[in-house]
Amino acid sequence: MTDLTPPARPAAVVGVAPWLRDQLFAPETWAALGDAAETVLVDEPGGLAAALDALDSALAARVEVLVISWGTPRLDAALLDRLPALRLLAHTGASVKPFVSPELFDRGVRVTQAGQGMARPVAEVSVTFALALLHRIPRFHNALHDGAAWAEAEDAGPQHEIAGTRVGVIGASRTGRAAIAMLQALGAEVVVADPTLTAADADALGVALLPLDDLLATSRVTMIHAPTLPETHHLVGARELALMPDGSGLVNTARSWLVDEGALVRELATGRLDAALDVYDDEPLPADHPLRRLPNVLLTPHHAAATVQGRLRQGAVVAGEVRRFLADGTLEHEVRRESLDTIA
């Protein structure tokens, strides 16, 4: 006799807090994800292990997809044992390094992420920061906000337009490339330092490829979009900051890992340079941190990627990846084991 029982649907555990789920998944995106797999919600990403232990064993055996967000624990062997059918890990953010383990790849689980959805908003903030530094906005604002006399507030140093001004970009990453396109549209002269970029790549991007020291020494504003690798730790330290021209500015919306924060504070305290930062060694940034008291610094609380549109793109990227993977095994934003050490 032919068995007419329909095959069990694959399940996807979605470990995303409700407030973030609402930001990431538009109704139609959530519906598309639900069409691809039965969704199992875990409202506390940090409690993923306990939530999986509470699953019915038959349901756990159908979980082929795990969607994660910030706060998820590292996916070690003990946690993966709870998901024997897992085939895909999909991160709603960019870097998967805090979550993946060798065991994940050893078990044949594939990995994807939504970093492409975050590139534009971070690039927009970087370009906004560059414009603010060129026009001395942090110095003007802080002086007036703190009650300085009008004439004192006016004395912030020369202002510059972005058209025709050299802006250096460290790292031609997804976000770096988005920033390059925006800077070029504004008429900036863009130079790039990136050891992975070939001369042909630079030509295609319409940028000059320079050694890092030359970029720092000749750029009015330098913005950082490099990955967090062992060799990029404190890529910009005291020596590199000293190369920057008087009155120039540093933009970092990537990772604090890339800049020696102590050296940066000491250089900024002299008043020689300006900076605009979205990332810090300690987050939340302590209330008594010296960066909070410097008049030549623009600070934001690690929110460069948090636009309404960007969040929705992240959710759409994840839902699209899950649907493609369950339909035919393809992924557009896969992170492979061999590439893990060369991405942000």
C-alpha positions in Angstrom: 0.0 0.0 0.0 1.3 3.5 -0.9 2.0 5.7 2.1 0.1 9.0 1.4 1.4 10.7 4.5 3.1 13.9 3.5 6.8 14.2 4.5 7.5 16.1 7.7 8.5 19.7 7.1 12.0 20.9 8.0 12.1 23.1 11.1 14.1 26.3 11.7 14.9 27.4 15.2 15.0 31.2 15.3 17.0 32.4 18.2 16.3 36.1 18.0 14.8 38.4 20.7 11.3 39.6 19.9 12.2 43.2 19.7 15.0 42.4 17.2 12.8 40.0 15.3 10.3 42.7 14.7 13.1 45.0 13.3 14.6 42.3 11.1 11.6 40.5 9.5 9.0 42.4 7.6 5.6 40.6 7.6 6.2 39.3 4.1 9.7 38.2 4.9 8.6 36.3 8.0 5.8 34.7 6.0 8.4 33.6 3.4 10.6 32.1 6.1 7.6 30.3 7.5 6.7 28.9 4.0 10.2 27.4 3.8 10.3 25.8 7.3 8.3 25.4 10.4 9.6 28.2 12.7 10.5 27.5 16.3 11.0 30.7 18.3 13.7 31.1 21.0 13.2 34.6 22.6 16.4 34.5 24.6 19.4 33.8 22.4 21.6 33.3 25.5 19.3 30.5 26.7 19.4 28.6 23.4 20.7 25.3 25.1 17.9 25.2 27.6 15.3 26.0 24.9 16.6 23.2 22.8 16.5 20.8 25.7 12.8 21.6 26.1 11.9 20.8 22.5 10.0 17.6 21.7 12.4 15.0 20.4 10.5 14.5 17.2 10.6 18.3 16.5 14.3 18.6 17.4 15.0 15.8 14.9 13.5 18.0 12.1 15.5 21.1 12.9 17.7 21.7 9.8 18.2 25.4 10.2 19.3 27.5 13.1 18.9 31.3 12.8 21.0 33.2 15.4 21.6 36.8 16.5 23.9 38.6 18.9 24.0 37.0 22.3 23.9 33.4 21.0 26.4 31.1 22.8 29.3 29.5 20.9 28.0 26.4 19.0 30.2 23.8 20.5 29.7 20.0 20.4 27.4 19.9 23.4 25.0 22.4 21.9 25.2 20.8 18.4 24.3 17.4 19.9 20.9 18.8 20.6 20.4 19.4 16.9 21.2 16.1 15.1 19.7 17.2 11.8 21.2 20.7 11.6 22.4 21.6 8.1 22.5 25.4 8.1 23.5 28.2 10.5 22.3 31.6 9.5 23.4 34.7 11.4 21.3 37.8 11.2 24.4 39.9 11.7 27.8 40.0 10.0 30.7 38.3 11.8 30.1 34.7 12.7 33.4 34.3 14.5 31.9 34.5 18.0 29.5 31.6 17.3 31.1 29.0 15.0 33.4 26.2 16.2 35.5 23.7 14.3 32.9 21.1 15.3 30.2 22.9 13.3 32.2 22.6 10.1 33.3 19.0 11.0 29.6 18.0 11.1 29.0 19.5 7.6 26.9 22.4 8.8 27.0 25.2 6.3 27.1 28.8 7.5 25.7 32.1 6.1 25.3 35.6 7.4 23.6 38.9 6.6 26.6 41.3 6.5 25.7 42.5 3.0 22.5 44.1 4.5 24.7 46.1 6.9 27.2 47.5 4.5 25.3 50.5 3.2 24.2 52.0 6.6 27.7 51.6 8.1 29.2 53.2 4.9 26.7 56.0 5.2 27.8 56.7 8.8 31.4 56.6 7.8 30.9 59.1 5.0 28.8 61.3 7.4 31.6 61.1 9.9 34.1 62.1 7.2 32.0 65.1 6.2 31.6 66.1 9.9 35.4 66.0 10.5 36.1 68.0 7.3 33.7 70.7 8.4 34.9 70.6 12.0 31.4 69.8 13.3 32.5 68.0 16.5 34.6 71.0 17.5 31.9 73.5 16.7 29.1 71.5 18.4 31.1 70.7 21.5 32.3 74.2 22.0 28.8 75.7 21.8 27.2 72.9 23.8 29.7 73.4 26.6 29.1 77.2 26.7 32.2 78.5 25.0 32.2 82.1 23.8 31.1 82.5 20.2 34.6 83.7 19.1 36.2 80.7 20.8 33.7 78.3 19.2 34.6 79.8 15.8 38.3 79.0 16.3 38.0 75.3 15.3 40.6 75.2 12.5 40.3 75.2 8.7 37.2 73.6 7.1 37.4 71.5 3.9 34.9 70.4 1.2 35.0 66.7 0.3 35.1 67.3 -3.5 38.8 67.1 -4.5 39.9 66.1 -1.0 41.9 62.9 -0.5 40.1 60.4 1.7 41.9 57.2 2.6 40.1 53.9 3.1 41.8 51.1 4.9 40.2 47.9 3.7 38.1 47.3 0.6 35.6 45.2 2.4 31.9 45.1 1.6 31.4 48.2 3.7 34.7 49.8 2.4 33.5 49.4 -1.2 30.1 50.9 -0.4 31.9 53.9 1.3 34.2 54.2 -1.7 31.3 54.5 -4.1 29.6 57.2 -1.9 32.9 59.1 -1.6 33.4 59.1 -5.3 29.9 60.3 -5.9 30.7 63.3 -3.7 33.9 64.0 -5.7 36.5 62.9 -3.2 39.9 61.6 -4.3 39.8 58.1 -2.8 43.0 56.1 -2.0 42.9 52.6 -0.5 45.3 50.4 1.5 44.5 46.7 1.4 47.1 43.9 1.0 44.4 41.7 -0.6 43.5 44.1 -3.3 45.2 43.7 -6.7 46.1 46.6 -9.0 43.4 45.4 -11.4 40.9 45.4 -8.5 41.9 49.0 -7.6 41.5 50.1 -11.3 38.1 48.6 -11.4 37.1 50.5 -8.2 38.6 53.7 -9.6 41.0 54.2 -6.7 44.7 54.5 -6.2 46.3 51.7 -4.2 48.8 52.9 -1.6 50.9 51.4 1.2 49.3 52.1 4.6 52.0 54.6 5.7 51.5 56.6 2.5 47.8 56.6 2.8 47.9 57.9 6.4 50.5 60.6 5.6 48.6 62.0 2.7 44.9 61.7 3.5 42.8 64.5 5.0 40.5 61.9 6.5 41.2 58.2 7.0 38.4 55.7 7.5 38.9 52.1 8.6 37.0 49.1 7.1 39.5 46.3 7.6 38.7 42.8 9.1 39.5 41.7 12.6 42.4 39.4 12.1 45.4 38.6 14.3 47.6 40.7 12.0 45.2 43.7 12.0 45.3 44.1 15.8 46.2 47.8 16.5 46.8 48.2 12.8 46.7 51.9 13.5 48.8 52.6 16.6 51.0 55.5 17.9 53.4 55.3 15.0 50.7 55.3 12.4 48.8 58.1 14.1 51.9 60.2 14.1 52.1 59.9 10.3 48.7 61.7 9.9 48.9 65.4 8.9 48.0 68.1 11.4 44.2 68.7 11.3 43.3 65.4 9.7 40.8 63.0 11.0 40.3 59.3 11.7 37.0 57.5 11.2 36.3 54.0 12.7 33.0 52.3 12.3 34.6 48.8 11.9 36.1 47.4 15.1 38.0 48.9 18.0 40.5 46.0 17.6 42.0 47.8 14.6 43.1 50.9 16.5 45.2 51.3 19.6 42.6 53.2 21.6 45.1 54.4 24.3 47.4 55.8 21.6 44.4 57.4 19.9 43.3 59.1 23.1 46.8 60.4 23.8 47.0 61.8 20.2 43.6 63.4 20.3 44.3 65.0 23.7 47.0 67.1 21.9 44.3 68.6 19.7 46.4 67.7 16.6 43.9 65.3 15.1 40.1 64.8 15.1 38.2 61.5 15.3 34.7 60.1 14.8 34.1 56.7 16.4 31.3 54.1 16.6 33.3 51.3 18.2 35.3 51.1 21.5 37.5 48.7 23.5 34.8 48.7 26.3 31.2 48.7 25.3 29.1 50.3 26.8 31.7 53.1 26.8 32.3 54.0 30.5 30.8 57.3 31.6 34.3 58.5 32.8 36.1 57.4 29.6 38.5 60.2 28.4 37.0 60.0 24.9 33.8 61.5 26.3 35.6 64.6 27.4 37.6 65.5 24.3 36.2 68.4 22.2 37.6 67.1 18.9 35.8 63.7 18.9 32.4 62.7 17.5 31.0 59.6 19.3 28.1 57.2 18.6 27.1 54.1 20.6 28.0 51.3 18.1 24.8 51.9 16.1 26.1 52.6 12.6 24.3 49.6 11.1 21.0 50.0 13.0 18.9 51.7 10.3 15.3 50.6 9.7 16.1 49.7 6.1 19.3 47.9 7.0 17.7 45.7 9.6 15.0 44.8 7.1 17.6 43.9 4.5 19.4 41.7 7.1 16.2 39.8 7.7 15.5 39.5 3.9 19.0 38.2 3.3 18.6 35.5 6.0 15.1 34.4 4.8 16.4 34.3 1.2 19.3 32.1 2.2 17.1 29.7 4.2 14.7 29.4 1.3 17.4 28.8 -1.3 19.2 26.3 0.9 16.1 24.2 1.7 15.0 24.3 -2.0 18.2 23.4 -3.8 21.2 23.7 -1.4 22.5 27.0 -2.7 23.7 30.0 -0.7 24.7 33.5 -1.9 26.5 34.6 1.3 28.2 31.5 2.5 31.1 31.6 5.0 33.4 28.6 4.5 35.8 27.2 7.0 38.8 28.3 4.9 37.6 31.9 4.6 36.8 32.3 8.3 40.2 33.8 9.1 40.1 36.4 6.4 36.7 38.0 7.0 35.5 40.5 9.6 
